[in-house]
Amino acid sequence: MRKGPLALRLAPFWLLACSIEVGPPRGEGARAGGSAEVLVYTSMYQSVIDAFGPYLARTLPDVRVSFYRAGSEKIALRLEAERKAGAPSADLLLVSDPFYYQRLGDEGALLAYVSPHALRHPRETLDLDGRFATARVSTMALVYNPAALGKDAPPRTYADLAEPRFHGRAAIPDPLMSGTSFVTIAFLVEKYGWGYFERLRKNAVSDAGGNSAVLEKIERGEQALGLVCWENVVQVRRKGSPVLAVEPADGAVTIPGHVAILRGSRHADAARRVIDAMLAPEGQRLVVAGDMHSVDPRVGPPQGLPAFSDLLARGQRWSPEFITRTSRRAAEIKQTYERVMRR
């Protein structure tokens, strides 16, 4: 990826210098005596959290980092309840629903901070207001069980799920439970319209549970194919699973998992340092070891998967307009999805 001169890469942030802090934190608490405590609300895989623990303890010995882990949608419900009560508990948010970050940013619920590491990230993954940065990327792949598929050709596109030959044999994660699934649904609505989901319903596509539940059904042969995050497939194949994943020919959906500081954080300086550690090459290699992509061009892809730059070039394109439009319509999209798929 072309990065260009440092001055050009910094330019968008200099224009906003009055409201954004760039680089190492300044002010009280950055390296004060005693330990600062940083609580992270995250949907990240437990194995990656476990890997980050020793790394953060070694890199930031004066910061105690703890994680509350749940699905993106459950975390959003918890955080909204805390915000209404006027007392968010978390310092950092690290989930897989980029539209939720956009809404939080628009509501003034996030503190702007640009880590120096984020200046290397592709423009499509940046928030030019500096309210969040991409810490990891999931990709929604087409997944199938060769034995359950039988003589039928494997799927090649998202549109294939609506083909009559797959009637009653396909499954997708529930977008009302899964942040990665909601992002995928939003892109598919944008690309194919609600008529596509009418065809999925008529084709008896199942949409119960999250990525893991869908994958288990495909592994057992209960369903022949479906949509599952690529990293989930890589993980079960390592244990001998027969399932296979392919990059959709109509453009893979890449799902950035952002990290942001919540306004009201009592340890914002320490939270900035945690972001720096997460986005540093060593932190990003832990993400890749968890079979997800990093957007940092200094860090390669997970073994056996395409480079992130290639996925981005071939896949569904992110744009500020799409993010803003979808974040404002998120509730409407979920309601329409439920009406179309479950009537």
Sequence and secondary structure as in RCSB ss.txt:
>XXXX:A:sequence
MRKGPLALRLAPFWLLACSIEVGPPRGEGARAGGSAEVLVYTSMYQSVIDAFGPYLARTLPDVRVSFYRAGSEKI
ALRLEAERKAGAPSADLLLVSDPFYYQRLGDEGALLAYVSPHALRHPRETLDLDGRFATARVSTMALVYNPAALG
KDAPPRTYADLAEPRFHGRAAIPDPLMSGTSFVTIAFLVEKYGWGYFERLRKNAVSDAGGNSAVLEKIERGEQAL
GLVCWENVVQVRRKGSPVLAVEPADGAVTIPGHVAILRGSRHADAARRVIDAMLAPEGQRLVVAGDMHSVDPRVG
PPQGLPAFSDLLARGQRWSPEFITRTSRRAAEIKQTYERVMRR
>XXXX:A:secstr
     HHHHHHHHHTTTTT EESS  STTSS SS EEEEEEE S HHHHHHHHHHHHHH TTEEEEEEE  HHHH
HHHHHHHHHTT    SEEE S HHHHHHHHHTT EE EE GGGGGS GGG  TT S EEEEEEEEEEEE HHHHT
TS    SGGGGGSGGGTT EE   TTT HHHHHHHHHHHHHH HHHHHHHHHTT B  S HHHHHHHHHHTSSSE
EEEEHHHHHHHHTTT   EEE  TT  EEEEEEEEEETT TTHHHHHHHHHHHHSHHHHHHHHHTT B S TTS 
  TTS  HHHHHHHS    HHHHHHHHHHHHHHHHHHHHHHH 
